[in-house]
């Protein structure tokens, strides 16, 4: 019965509202006549009353209809809607006054009736709609709050005001905003849209306990990265789910409502690093060029392809041995850019020198970004010959082809593990850097390497592993409680690689500023909290011990290389080492021969001979056992 009545009201909403207004406006016109009853005779106005009332109602309904008063959804009415209602009422009274002068010539309507009827009509129609709006919002708000999560709002500025206003109009079933915090002293103890500002960000843990908060929402989109990291660290001391409100300008551009754009906090937010935008230097460097990316289907390589594609190269050549990842980035770029530039996706191994030679001869790339490599440290400890074949001689084959066919620049993606390496993977990457520096001494091609630490979410990083372990209910495995790593987002790392490539003059090892190191244990705990669990209670963390070749901390720069600033504050240059080219390449060929004999012990010793700073931990552990 109740449901059918609701459907009936919804179906005939406009007609019901018109009928309601007729009753209200009729009453508004008759009340003044009652008030003047003691000062005038009804007999004097008996013939006038019914006709003038009918005319009064008609004037209002005609004006209301023409001005769209019955087309508005009054539950969502704003000040503009109520102002239009007032204007429409004034026009209707004016129309009635003018019309009555020509129609009722024998007996005039008292002037007090004009004034009072206009006042009553405007007031009653306005208040009725305002009352309906408040009733609907309060009723729905109370219904939504029953199941909504108790939420603490961080920030009492424009973004918070907009969100609260939207919540009042259309309550989210997921949020019941209980209180607010803001660091501005003048806002303490005051209210914003009925929500009290109960303290500063330092008071969040205490307020969470006192107010039984379940969700914390950061509503300061303009907050700088350092402060964001500080605030999120405070939030992580609680057991709450933490979310972030996006930039309102971006939200308006996307055309989406504010509540739907609230997102979960990501581990990237905890790094406190500013977002890097592609500069005009990069666009000019890449735009209109033929660019080759080896390992273009990998995490770093695919992001290189995305950012290069956004600069509109003449041709983008993606080389990868793994067909599935190559196909995925091919389809992504074709969907986004269509035929705006020539896209070539080629399945090939950088180990195959003849194939690489053929590709360079066919496509003549001007810029080469060499991202193809084996990166998993423990796996390369077990298969050092594969690390040498792929990393060292894949780099050598690609570099030789780039030199032979006149590529303008060759940029090697290196790693902080190449600094004083303690594992095979790091040692092979150090040899790759030496190849780049040796080639730079004899080639017109500008060879350079870019060295950086871990990137969040890349293949082989701890984040995907931790997420899988959390999804399975734990435990999360950390090798050592004190192990630290430098972290950077993939997009930031790649944009800085492109920037460094544009700077290269030949032989540099560019070192990216990775910021402050982060403990892997802290990363694991934060990720568990951001997933809605409590570390050591819901999800256990266990320590498995350092793996073969693993360091407690990574170094980004070798002592003997020195450090030189560049125009970009996040990019530094290590001075090129002086190498004896003939001796180096002779040693390189010897290393190749040993690698293809698949004799792991001899190969590791050959790497030690080529890289004096290589101290193999496995060798050290074996020596200790003896």
C-alpha positions as CSV (number, residue, x, y, z in Angstrom):
1,X,0.0,0.0,0.0
2,X,2.8,2.4,1.0
3,X,4.8,1.5,-2.1
4,X,1.8,2.0,-4.5
5,X,1.1,5.4,-2.8
6,X,4.7,6.5,-3.4
7,X,4.5,5.4,-7.0
8,X,1.3,7.4,-7.4
9,X,2.8,10.5,-5.9
10,X,5.9,10.1,-8.1
11,X,3.8,9.7,-11.3
12,X,1.6,12.7,-10.7
13,X,4.1,14.9,-8.9
14,X,3.6,17.9,-11.1
15,X,-0.2,17.8,-10.9
16,X,-0.1,17.4,-7.1
17,X,2.2,20.4,-6.7
18,X,0.0,22.5,-8.9
19,X,-3.1,21.5,-6.8
20,X,-1.1,22.3,-3.6
21,X,-0.2,25.7,-4.9
22,X,-3.8,26.5,-5.9
23,X,-4.9,25.8,-2.3
24,X,-2.0,27.8,-0.8
25,X,-2.4,30.8,-3.1
26,X,-6.2,30.8,-2.6
27,X,-5.6,30.8,1.1
28,X,-3.0,33.6,0.7
29,X,-5.6,35.7,-1.1
30,X,-8.5,35.1,1.3
31,X,-6.6,35.7,4.5
32,X,-6.2,39.5,3.8
33,X,-10.0,39.7,3.2
34,X,-10.6,38.2,6.7
35,X,-8.2,40.7,8.2
36,X,-10.0,43.7,6.7
37,X,-13.5,42.3,7.6
38,X,-13.8,44.7,10.5
39,X,-13.1,47.7,8.3
40,X,-15.2,46.9,5.3
41,X,-18.4,45.2,4.4
42,X,-18.4,41.8,2.7
43,X,-21.5,42.9,0.8
44,X,-19.6,45.7,-0.8
45,X,-17.1,43.2,-2.2
46,X,-19.2,40.1,-2.5
47,X,-19.3,40.1,-6.3
48,X,-15.6,41.0,-6.5
49,X,-14.2,38.4,-4.0
50,X,-14.8,35.2,-6.0
51,X,-13.8,36.7,-9.4
52,X,-10.6,38.4,-8.1
53,X,-9.6,35.3,-6.2
54,X,-9.9,33.2,-9.4
55,X,-7.9,35.9,-11.3
56,X,-5.2,35.9,-8.5
57,X,-4.7,32.2,-8.6
58,X,-4.7,32.2,-12.5
59,X,-2.0,34.8,-12.6
60,X,0.2,32.9,-10.2
61,X,-0.2,29.5,-11.9
62,X,0.5,31.0,-15.4
63,X,3.6,32.8,-14.2
64,X,4.8,29.8,-12.2
65,X,4.3,27.5,-15.2
66,X,6.1,29.9,-17.6
67,X,9.1,30.3,-15.2
68,X,9.5,26.5,-14.7
69,X,8.5,26.4,-11.1
70,X,7.0,22.9,-11.6
71,X,10.1,21.5,-13.4
72,X,12.5,21.9,-10.5
73,X,13.4,19.1,-8.1
74,X,12.8,20.9,-4.9
75,X,14.7,18.3,-2.9
76,X,17.9,19.7,-4.6
77,X,16.8,23.3,-4.6
78,X,19.5,25.9,-4.1
79,X,19.3,29.7,-3.3
80,X,18.8,30.4,-7.1
81,X,15.6,28.3,-7.2
82,X,14.1,30.1,-4.2
83,X,15.1,33.5,-5.7
84,X,13.3,32.6,-8.9
85,X,10.2,31.6,-6.9
86,X,10.2,35.1,-5.2
87,X,10.6,36.8,-8.6
88,X,7.8,34.7,-10.1
89,X,5.5,35.6,-7.2
90,X,6.3,39.4,-7.6
91,X,5.6,39.2,-11.3
92,X,2.3,37.3,-10.6
93,X,1.1,39.9,-8.1
94,X,2.1,42.7,-10.6
95,X,0.2,40.9,-13.4
96,X,-2.8,40.6,-11.1
97,X,-2.7,44.2,-10.1
98,X,-2.5,45.5,-13.7
99,X,-5.2,43.0,-15.0
100,X,-7.6,43.8,-12.1
101,X,-7.5,47.5,-13.0
102,X,-9.0,46.7,-16.4
103,X,-11.4,44.0,-15.4
104,X,-12.8,45.3,-12.1
105,X,-13.8,48.9,-12.9
106,X,-16.9,49.2,-10.7
107,X,-15.4,48.0,-7.5
108,X,-11.6,48.2,-6.8
109,X,-9.7,45.6,-4.8
110,X,-8.4,47.2,-1.6
111,X,-4.7,48.2,-1.7
112,X,-4.0,46.3,1.5
113,X,-5.2,43.1,-0.2
114,X,-2.6,43.5,-2.9
115,X,0.2,43.9,-0.4
116,X,-0.9,41.3,2.1
117,X,-1.9,38.6,-0.5
118,X,1.5,39.0,-2.2
119,X,3.3,38.7,1.1
120,X,1.4,35.6,2.1
121,X,1.6,34.0,-1.3
122,X,5.4,34.4,-1.5
123,X,5.9,33.3,2.1
124,X,3.7,30.2,2.0
125,X,4.9,28.9,-1.4
126,X,8.5,29.5,-0.4
127,X,8.3,28.0,3.1
128,X,6.4,25.0,1.9
129,X,9.1,24.1,-0.6
130,X,11.9,24.9,1.9
131,X,10.2,22.7,4.5
132,X,9.9,19.8,2.0
133,X,13.5,20.1,1.0
134,X,14.7,20.0,4.7
135,X,12.3,17.1,5.5
136,X,13.5,15.0,2.5
137,X,17.2,15.7,3.2
138,X,17.0,15.0,7.0
139,X,14.9,11.8,6.4
140,X,17.2,10.4,3.8
141,X,20.3,11.5,5.8
142,X,19.1,9.6,8.8
143,X,18.4,6.5,6.7
144,X,21.9,6.7,5.2
145,X,23.6,7.2,8.5
146,X,22.3,4.0,10.0
147,X,24.6,1.9,7.9
148,X,27.3,4.4,7.1
149,X,30.8,4.2,8.5
150,X,31.7,6.8,11.2
151,X,34.0,9.2,9.4
152,X,36.5,11.8,10.6
153,X,37.2,14.6,8.1
154,X,40.8,16.1,7.9
155,X,40.5,19.7,6.7
156,X,37.8,22.4,7.1
157,X,38.4,24.4,3.9
158,X,36.6,24.7,0.5
159,X,36.9,21.0,-0.3
160,X,35.4,19.9,3.0
161,X,32.6,22.4,2.6
162,X,31.8,21.2,-0.8
163,X,31.8,17.6,0.3
164,X,29.6,18.3,3.3
165,X,27.2,20.3,1.2
166,X,27.0,17.3,-1.3
167,X,26.5,14.9,1.6
168,X,23.6,17.0,2.9
169,X,21.9,17.0,-0.4
170,X,22.6,13.3,-1.3
171,X,24.0,11.4,1.7
172,X,26.5,8.7,0.9
173,X,25.6,5.2,2.3
174,X,29.2,4.7,3.1
175,X,30.0,7.9,5.1
176,X,28.6,9.4,8.3
177,X,30.8,12.4,9.0
178,X,31.1,12.8,12.8
179,X,33.8,15.4,13.4
180,X,36.5,17.4,11.7
181,X,40.1,18.4,12.4
182,X,42.2,21.3,11.0
183,X,45.6,22.7,11.9
184,X,44.4,26.4,11.6
185,X,44.2,27.8,15.1
186,X,41.3,30.1,14.3
187,X,39.1,27.2,13.3
188,X,39.4,25.2,16.5
189,X,36.1,24.6,18.3
190,X,34.0,26.1,15.4
191,X,31.6,24.4,13.1
192,X,31.5,23.8,9.3
193,X,28.0,22.8,7.9
194,X,27.1,21.6,11.4
195,X,30.2,19.4,11.9
196,X,32.5,20.5,14.8
197,X,36.2,21.0,14.3
198,X,37.4,19.1,17.3
199,X,41.2,19.5,17.1
200,X,44.3,19.4,14.9
201,X,45.8,16.5,12.9
202,X,47.9,15.6,16.0
203,X,44.6,14.8,17.8
204,X,43.5,12.3,15.2
205,X,44.4,9.1,17.2
206,X,42.7,10.4,20.4
207,X,39.5,11.5,18.4
208,X,39.4,8.1,16.6
209,X,39.1,6.4,20.0
210,X,36.8,8.9,21.6
211,X,34.3,9.1,18.7
212,X,34.6,5.5,17.6
213,X,35.8,6.5,14.1
214,X,36.0,3.9,11.4
215,X,37.2,5.9,8.4
216,X,39.5,8.9,8.1
217,X,39.1,11.1,5.1
218,X,41.8,13.5,4.0
219,X,40.0,16.5,2.4
220,X,42.8,18.8,1.6
221,X,43.6,18.2,-2.1
222,X,46.1,21.1,-2.2
223,X,48.3,19.7,0.7
224,X,51.9,19.4,-0.2
225,X,53.5,16.0,-0.3
226,X,55.6,16.4,2.8
227,X,52.6,17.3,4.9
228,X,50.5,14.6,3.3
229,X,53.1,12.0,4.3
230,X,53.1,13.4,7.9
231,X,49.3,13.3,8.2
232,X,49.1,9.8,6.7
233,X,51.7,8.6,9.1
234,X,49.5,9.9,12.0
235,X,46.5,8.2,10.4
236,X,48.5,4.9,10.2
237,X,48.8,4.9,14.0
238,X,45.1,4.2,14.1
239,X,43.1,1.2,13.0
240,X,41.0,3.2,10.6
241,X,40.5,2.9,6.9
242,X,42.1,6.0,5.3
243,X,40.8,7.7,2.2
244,X,41.8,10.8,0.1
245,X,39.6,13.4,-1.5
246,X,40.9,14.3,-5.0
247,X,41.6,17.7,-6.5
248,X,38.2,19.5,-7.0
249,X,39.5,21.1,-10.3
250,X,40.2,17.6,-11.7
251,X,36.9,16.4,-10.5
252,X,35.1,19.2,-12.3
253,X,37.1,18.5,-15.4
254,X,36.1,14.9,-15.3
255,X,32.5,15.8,-14.7
256,X,32.0,13.5,-11.7
257,X,30.5,14.2,-8.3
258,X,32.8,14.7,-5.4
259,X,31.9,11.7,-3.2
260,X,32.4,9.2,-6.1
261,X,36.0,10.5,-6.5
262,X,37.1,9.7,-3.0
263,X,39.8,7.0,-3.3
264,X,41.7,4.8,-1.0
265,X,45.2,5.8,0.1
266,X,47.9,4.2,-1.9
267,X,51.4,3.3,-0.8
268,X,52.6,5.9,-3.3
269,X,51.0,8.6,-1.1
270,X,53.3,7.7,1.8
271,X,56.5,8.5,-0.2
272,X,55.9,12.2,0.0
273,X,57.2,12.9,-3.5
274,X,55.9,15.6,-5.8
275,X,54.2,14.6,-9.0
276,X,56.5,14.9,-12.0
277,X,55.2,16.4,-15.2
278,X,56.7,15.9,-18.7
279,X,58.7,19.0,-19.4
280,X,58.9,20.8,-22.8
281,X,62.5,19.5,-22.9
282,X,61.3,15.9,-23.0
283,X,58.6,16.7,-25.6
284,X,61.1,18.3,-27.9
285,X,63.7,15.5,-27.2
286,X,61.2,12.7,-28.1
287,X,58.7,14.4,-30.4
288,X,59.0,13.6,-34.1
289,X,61.8,11.0,-33.5
290,X,62.1,7.3,-34.2
291,X,62.4,5.8,-30.7
292,X,63.2,2.2,-29.8
293,X,62.4,0.7,-26.3
294,X,63.9,-2.7,-25.5
295,X,62.0,-4.6,-22.9
296,X,59.1,-2.4,-23.8
297,X,56.5,-4.8,-22.3
298,X,57.9,-4.7,-18.8
299,X,56.9,-2.4,-16.0
300,X,59.6,0.2,-16.7
301,X,59.6,-0.3,-20.4
302,X,55.8,0.0,-20.8
303,X,55.7,3.2,-18.9
304,X,58.6,4.5,-21.1
305,X,56.4,3.6,-24.1
306,X,53.4,5.5,-22.6
307,X,55.3,8.7,-21.9
308,X,57.1,8.6,-25.2
309,X,53.8,8.0,-27.0
310,X,52.4,11.1,-25.3
311,X,55.2,13.2,-26.9
312,X,54.0,12.1,-30.4
313,X,57.2,10.4,-31.8
314,X,57.5,9.7,-35.6
315,X,57.8,6.0,-34.8
316,X,57.8,4.0,-31.6
317,X,59.6,0.6,-31.9
318,X,58.8,-1.8,-29.0
319,X,61.1,-4.8,-28.7
320,X,60.4,-7.6,-26.2
321,X,60.8,-11.3,-25.9
322,X,57.6,-11.8,-24.0
323,X,54.7,-11.7,-26.4
324,X,51.9,-11.2,-23.9
325,X,53.2,-8.0,-22.3
326,X,54.2,-6.7,-25.8
327,X,50.7,-7.3,-27.1
328,X,49.2,-5.6,-24.0
329,X,51.1,-2.4,-24.4
330,X,50.5,-2.4,-28.2
331,X,46.7,-2.6,-27.7
332,X,46.8,0.1,-25.0
333,X,48.7,2.5,-27.2
334,X,46.5,1.8,-30.3
335,X,43.3,2.4,-28.4
336,X,44.6,5.7,-27.0
337,X,46.5,7.1,-30.0
338,X,45.2,5.3,-33.0
339,X,47.3,6.2,-36.1
340,X,48.8,9.4,-34.6
341,X,52.3,7.9,-35.0
342,X,53.8,4.7,-36.4
343,X,53.8,1.9,-33.8
344,X,56.0,-1.2,-34.4
345,X,55.9,-4.1,-31.9
346,X,58.6,-6.7,-32.5
347,X,59.2,-10.0,-30.7
348,X,62.9,-10.5,-30.4
349,X,65.7,-11.2,-27.9
350,X,68.4,-8.7,-27.2
351,X,70.7,-11.8,-26.9
352,X,70.4,-12.4,-30.6
353,X,73.0,-10.0,-32.1
354,X,72.0,-10.8,-35.7
355,X,68.3,-10.1,-35.0
356,X,69.2,-6.8,-33.2
357,X,71.4,-5.8,-36.1
358,X,68.5,-6.5,-38.6
359,X,66.0,-4.4,-36.5
360,X,68.4,-1.4,-36.3
361,X,69.1,-1.7,-40.1
362,X,65.3,-1.8,-40.9
363,X,64.0,0.9,-38.5
364,X,67.1,3.2,-37.9
365,X,66.0,4.4,-34.4
366,X,67.4,7.8,-33.4
367,X,66.8,7.3,-29.7
368,X,67.3,3.9,-27.9
369,X,66.1,3.2,-24.3
370,X,67.5,-0.2,-23.2
371,X,65.2,-1.5,-20.4
372,X,65.5,-5.2,-21.3
373,X,67.1,-7.1,-18.4
374,X,66.8,-9.9,-15.8
375,X,66.1,-8.1,-12.5
376,X,65.2,-10.7,-9.8
377,X,68.2,-10.9,-7.5
378,X,67.6,-14.4,-6.0
379,X,66.9,-16.0,-9.3
380,X,70.0,-14.5,-10.9
381,X,72.0,-15.9,-8.0
382,X,70.9,-19.4,-9.0
383,X,71.4,-18.8,-12.7
384,X,74.3,-16.3,-13.1
385,X,75.1,-17.3,-16.7
386,X,71.6,-16.2,-17.7
387,X,72.1,-12.9,-16.0
388,X,75.4,-12.4,-18.0
389,X,73.9,-13.5,-21.3
390,X,70.8,-11.3,-21.1
391,X,72.0,-8.3,-19.1
392,X,75.6,-7.9,-20.2
393,X,75.5,-9.2,-23.8
394,X,72.0,-8.0,-24.5
395,X,73.2,-4.5,-23.6
396,X,76.4,-5.1,-25.7
397,X,74.5,-6.3,-28.8
398,X,72.0,-3.4,-28.6
399,X,74.8,-0.8,-28.0
400,X,76.9,-2.1,-30.9
401,X,73.9,-1.9,-33.2
402,X,73.1,1.6,-32.1
403,X,76.6,2.7,-32.8
404,X,76.7,0.9,-36.2
405,X,73.5,2.5,-37.5
406,X,74.1,5.9,-36.1
407,X,71.6,6.3,-33.3
408,X,71.8,9.7,-31.7
409,X,71.5,8.5,-28.1
410,X,71.5,5.3,-26.2
411,X,70.1,5.3,-22.6
412,X,70.7,2.3,-20.3
413,X,68.3,1.7,-17.5
414,X,70.6,0.7,-14.6
415,X,70.1,0.1,-10.8
416,X,71.4,1.1,-7.4
417,X,72.4,-2.5,-7.0
418,X,75.3,-1.8,-9.5
419,X,76.9,0.2,-6.7
420,X,79.4,-1.9,-4.8
421,X,77.4,-5.0,-5.9
422,X,77.0,-8.0,-3.6
423,X,74.9,-10.0,-6.0
424,X,75.2,-11.3,-9.6
425,X,72.4,-9.1,-10.9
426,X,74.0,-5.9,-9.6
427,X,77.4,-7.0,-10.9
428,X,76.0,-7.5,-14.4
429,X,74.4,-4.1,-14.3
430,X,77.7,-2.6,-13.3
431,X,79.3,-4.3,-16.4
432,X,76.5,-2.8,-18.5
433,X,77.4,0.7,-17.2
434,X,81.0,0.0,-18.1
435,X,79.9,-1.0,-21.6
436,X,78.0,2.3,-22.0
437,X,81.1,4.3,-20.8
438,X,83.4,2.3,-23.1
439,X,81.2,2.8,-26.1
440,X,80.9,6.5,-25.4
441,X,84.7,6.9,-25.8
442,X,84.7,5.6,-29.3
443,X,81.2,6.3,-30.8
444,X,79.4,9.3,-32.2
445,X,76.3,8.0,-30.4
446,X,75.8,9.6,-27.0
447,X,75.7,6.7,-24.6
448,X,74.5,7.2,-21.0
449,X,73.1,5.2,-18.1
450,X,70.4,6.2,-15.6
451,X,70.7,4.6,-12.1
452,X,67.8,4.5,-9.6
453,X,66.4,2.4,-6.8
454,X,63.2,0.4,-6.5
455,X,60.0,1.5,-8.2
456,X,56.7,0.8,-6.5
457,X,54.6,-1.7,-8.3
458,X,57.2,-2.8,-10.8
459,X,57.8,-6.4,-11.7
460,X,59.9,-7.8,-8.9
461,X,59.1,-5.1,-6.3
462,X,57.9,-6.1,-2.9
463,X,54.5,-4.4,-3.3
464,X,52.8,-7.0,-5.5
465,X,54.2,-9.7,-3.3
466,X,52.9,-8.1,-0.1
467,X,49.5,-7.5,-1.7
468,X,49.2,-11.2,-2.7
469,X,50.2,-12.3,0.8
470,X,47.7,-10.0,2.4
471,X,45.0,-11.2,0.0
472,X,45.8,-14.8,1.1
473,X,45.5,-13.8,4.8
474,X,49.2,-13.6,5.5
475,X,51.8,-13.9,6.7
476,X,53.7,-11.1,5.0
477,X,57.3,-12.0,4.7
478,X,60.1,-9.4,5.3
479,X,63.7,-10.6,5.1
480,X,65.1,-8.4,7.9
481,X,63.5,-5.9,10.4
482,X,66.1,-3.3,9.5
483,X,66.3,-3.6,5.8
484,X,65.7,-0.3,4.0
485,X,65.3,0.6,0.3
486,X,64.9,3.8,-1.8
487,X,61.5,4.0,-3.5
488,X,60.1,6.0,-6.4
489,X,56.9,5.7,-8.5
490,X,57.3,4.2,-12.0
491,X,55.9,7.3,-13.7
492,X,58.4,9.6,-11.8
493,X,61.4,7.3,-12.5
494,X,60.5,7.1,-16.2
495,X,60.0,10.9,-16.6
496,X,63.4,11.5,-15.0
497,X,65.0,8.8,-17.3
498,X,63.6,10.8,-20.3
499,X,64.9,14.0,-18.8
500,X,68.4,12.5,-18.3
501,X,68.4,11.2,-21.8
502,X,67.8,14.7,-23.1
503,X,70.8,15.9,-21.0
504,X,73.2,13.2,-22.1
505,X,76.4,14.3,-23.9
506,X,78.1,10.9,-23.7
507,X,79.5,8.6,-20.9
508,X,77.4,9.9,-18.0
509,X,75.9,7.8,-15.3
510,X,72.9,9.7,-14.2
511,X,71.8,9.2,-10.6
512,X,68.2,9.9,-9.6
513,X,67.4,11.5,-6.3
514,X,65.4,8.8,-4.6
515,X,64.6,10.9,-1.5
516,X,64.7,9.3,1.9
517,X,65.0,5.5,2.3
518,X,62.0,3.6,3.7
519,X,62.1,0.6,5.9
520,X,60.6,-2.4,4.2
521,X,59.0,-3.3,7.6
522,X,57.2,0.1,7.7
523,X,56.1,-0.5,4.1
524,X,54.6,-3.8,5.0
525,X,52.8,-2.5,8.1
526,X,51.4,0.5,6.2
527,X,50.2,-1.8,3.3
528,X,48.4,-4.0,5.8
529,X,46.7,-1.0,7.5
530,X,45.7,0.4,4.1
531,X,44.1,-2.9,3.3
532,X,41.9,-2.6,6.3
533,X,43.8,-5.0,8.6
534,X,45.8,-4.7,11.8
535,X,49.4,-5.8,11.6
536,X,50.4,-8.7,13.9
537,X,46.8,-9.2,14.8
538,X,44.8,-9.8,11.6
539,X,47.9,-10.3,9.4
540,X,51.2,-11.6,10.8
541,X,54.7,-10.4,9.6
542,X,57.5,-12.9,9.7
543,X,61.2,-12.4,9.1
544,X,62.8,-14.8,6.7
545,X,66.5,-13.6,6.7
546,X,68.5,-11.9,4.0
547,X,68.5,-13.7,0.7
548,X,71.7,-14.6,-1.2
549,X,73.3,-11.4,-2.4
550,X,70.9,-9.1,-0.6
551,X,72.0,-5.9,1.3
552,X,70.5,-4.2,4.3
553,X,70.7,-1.0,2.4
554,X,71.5,0.1,-1.2
555,X,74.0,2.8,-2.3
556,X,73.1,5.0,-5.2
557,X,76.6,6.4,-6.0
558,X,80.1,4.8,-5.9
559,X,82.6,6.8,-3.9
560,X,85.1,7.0,-6.8
561,X,82.6,8.6,-9.2
562,X,81.9,11.8,-7.4
563,X,78.7,13.8,-7.8
564,X,77.7,16.6,-10.1
565,X,74.5,18.6,-10.0
566,X,72.3,19.2,-13.1
567,X,69.6,21.7,-14.0
568,X,67.1,19.3,-12.6
569,X,67.3,19.0,-8.8
570,X,66.3,15.3,-8.9
571,X,69.1,14.3,-11.3
572,X,72.8,14.1,-10.6
573,X,75.8,12.9,-12.7
574,X,78.6,10.6,-11.7
575,X,81.8,11.4,-13.5
576,X,82.8,8.8,-16.2
577,X,85.4,6.3,-15.3
578,X,88.5,6.1,-17.5
579,X,88.6,2.6,-19.1
580,X,91.1,0.9,-21.3
581,X,88.8,0.1,-24.2
582,X,90.9,-2.7,-25.7
583,X,91.5,-4.4,-22.4
584,X,87.9,-4.0,-21.4
585,X,86.5,-5.5,-24.6
586,X,89.0,-8.4,-24.4
587,X,87.8,-9.2,-20.9
588,X,84.2,-8.9,-22.1
589,X,84.7,-11.5,-24.8
590,X,86.4,-13.8,-22.2
591,X,83.3,-13.3,-20.0
592,X,81.1,-14.3,-22.9
593,X,83.0,-17.5,-23.5
594,X,82.7,-18.5,-19.8
595,X,79.0,-17.6,-19.7
596,X,78.2,-20.0,-22.6
597,X,80.0,-22.8,-20.9
598,X,77.4,-22.5,-18.1
599,X,80.1,-22.8,-15.4
600,X,78.6,-20.7,-12.6
601,X,81.6,-20.7,-10.3
602,X,84.0,-19.6,-13.0
603,X,81.6,-17.0,-14.3
604,X,81.2,-15.4,-10.8
605,X,84.9,-15.2,-10.5
606,X,85.2,-13.6,-13.9
607,X,82.7,-11.0,-12.8
608,X,84.7,-10.4,-9.7
609,X,87.8,-9.8,-11.9
610,X,85.9,-7.4,-14.1
611,X,84.2,-5.5,-11.3
612,X,86.7,-4.8,-8.5
613,X,83.9,-3.5,-6.1
614,X,81.9,-6.8,-6.5
615,X,81.9,-8.6,-3.2
616,X,79.8,-11.7,-3.6
617,X,77.9,-12.5,-0.4
618,X,77.4,-16.1,-1.4
619,X,81.2,-16.5,-1.6
620,X,81.6,-14.8,1.8
621,X,79.0,-17.1,3.4
622,X,80.7,-20.2,1.9
623,X,84.1,-19.0,3.2
624,X,82.5,-18.5,6.7
625,X,81.2,-22.1,6.6
626,X,84.6,-23.4,5.7
